[in-house]
Amino acid sequence: MNFEWATIAVYDGVYKPGDDTWFLIGVLKERIIDCSKSLDLCMDLGCGTGVLGIYLIAHNVCKRVVFVDIDQRALLNTMYNLSLNNMLYKGLTMGCRARDLQLQGGVDLVVANPPYLPRDEYSEDPTVIGGRYGFESVIEFIDTAWRVLKENAPLFLVYSSLSHPEVIESHLSRLFNIVDRFSKKFFFEEIYVVEAVKK
């Protein structure tokens, strides 16, 4: 995939950027692309191809990005895409579950498009299934973002009307102040992007 700001390759078995990804990028473009200065350290949590973090680097929102994913193929894909766009020196990849991440309070911004669909009899794809009810991975990502972010730093998070948004937002509001919530209808679901800041 070629864009005006980057070239993104997608490895087999890695989540291909979809409508939810582009919706989040649209929100980022509206909300933070015109920042007056670059943030020192950002995180693309559950990075997949690395497209979100690469977008932030390409638009000078972030000087450096930590790309986190549990899937080694995704991390290799991210490293390839960083190299493809001459950004390797601006990215660090970390292979672990979100909840096992050891960073504490040093990150200026987190972007996350976690797996958020509920498990069903037709799919066990870990790139899209967020647990039995769909919100389990999203909750884990919220907790991780709270732990790694500086105070008052923002989180941009994606989830779905199929993943019990009331559960997600209730948990989110305990740790973050919700600044804005964006929604868009896609086929059989509504996708939400929330902007929140750490309490």
N, C-alpha and C positions, 0 to 999 in steps of 0.2 A: 504494500500500500504506500503510495507516494502522496505526501501532502506538501503544502508550501513551506512547512516548518520542519518536516522530518520524513524519513523513509522508515517504515515499520514492516519487518518481516514477522511472520507468525509460524512457529514450529508446530508440528503435529502434536496434539494433546494439550496445547496451551490455549487458554481462552482467547478467542478472536475478538478484538474490540467490536462491540455491537452498539445497539441503540442506546443502552444505558451509559456506555463509555462516552459516546458523542454528546449525550445530554449533559453529563457531568462536565465535559470539556467546555460546552456552551456556557454553563453556569460559571465555571472558572474564568472564562473569557470576560463575562459580564461583571464579575465581582472583584477579581484581583489582578487581572493582566496589566492594568494601568497603575500598578504600585510604583511609588516614586523611587524606591530602592529595593534591591534584591535581598531576599531573606538568606541567612547564612546556611541553615540546614533544614531540609524538608524530608518527608517520608512518603513513599508510594507503598502503601500497605496492601499486600496481596497483589503484587505488581503485574503478574502475567507477562505480557510482552514488554512492559515498562513504558507504555505509551503515555500514561498520565504524568509520570515524572519527567519524561523526555519533553513533553509539552511545556512543563513548568521551566525546565532549563532553557529550552529554545526561546521562550518569551521573557527570559531574564527575571523571572519571579524568584527563582532559587539559584544560589551559587553552587550548592551541592545537594544531591538527593540520595537518601538511603532507600534502596529497593529491597523489599522484604517479601518472600514467598516461601511456602513449604515445599513447593515442587522444584526440583533441581532443573528440570527442562525449562521451566519458566525463567529461572535465574540465568541459564545459559542463553535463552532467547533475549532476555533483557540486556545481557552483556554484548551480545551480537548487535542488537539495535543501537546501543550506546556507541559501539565501535563504528557502525555504519554511518552514524551521524557525527563522528569526531567528538564524542562527549565522554569517552571512557574515564578521563581524569576528573569528571564531575560527578561520577556515580560510584556508589559502594553497594554491593549486593550482600544480603544476609539470608541464609537458608534456615528457617525455623518456623514453628507455629507462632502465630501472633502472640499468644499468651506467654510464650517462653522468651520473648524478646527482653533483653537485659538493660536496654537504654532507659535512663530516668531523667525526665524533665529537661532535655536539651534541644528539643525539636521545635522549630518555628511554625510549621504547617504540616498537617497530615491530610492526604487524599486517599480515599479508599472506596473501591468497588468490590466488596466481598461477595462470595457466593451467598445467595439469599433466597433461593427457591426451596420450598418444602420437598422432602423426599417423597417419591411416589413409586408405583410399581414399574414405571416405564423408564426411569432414569436413575442412575447412580453416579452421574458425572460429577466429580468433586469440584470442577471449575464453576459449577452453577448451583449445586445442592448445598444449602447452608445448614442442614440438620433436619431432624424429623419435622419440625414446624417451620423451618426456613429462617428463623430469627437467631438461632444459636450462634452461627458464625458472626453475624452482625454484632451481637452483644459482646462477643470476644474481641472484635475489632474496636468497639467503643471503649472497652476497658483498657486495651492496649494503647489506644490513642491518648486517653486520659493520663496514663502512666508516663508516656514518652514526651508529651507536649509541655512546653513552658506554660506558666500561668497566663491566662487570657489569649492563648494562641488558638488559631482556628483549625477546625476539622471540617472537611467536606466529605460527606458519606452518601452512598447510594443504597437504596433498598426498594422493596416492591409492596404493592397492595396484597400480594399473596403471602408475605412473610410477617403478618400480624403487626402492622405499623404501630398500633396502640401499645404493644409490648415494647417495641424498640424505642419509641419516643418517651415512654414512661421511664425506661432505664436511662436513656440519653439525658433526660432533664435532671436526673439526680447528680450528674457529673459535669454537665455542660449547660450553658445558657444558649438556647436555640435562637439564632439571629434571624434566619429565614428558611422557608421550606418551599421548594419548587416541585411541581408535578407535571407529568406528561403521560398521556394515554398511549399505550402500545398494545395493539391486538387485544389479548385477553387479560391484561394487567395494567396497572398504573405504576409508573416508576417515580420515585421520590429522590430528590437530592436535598439534603439538609446542610445548612451552614450553621455551625455551632462553635462557641468558644469555651475553653476550659475554665471552670469555676476555680 
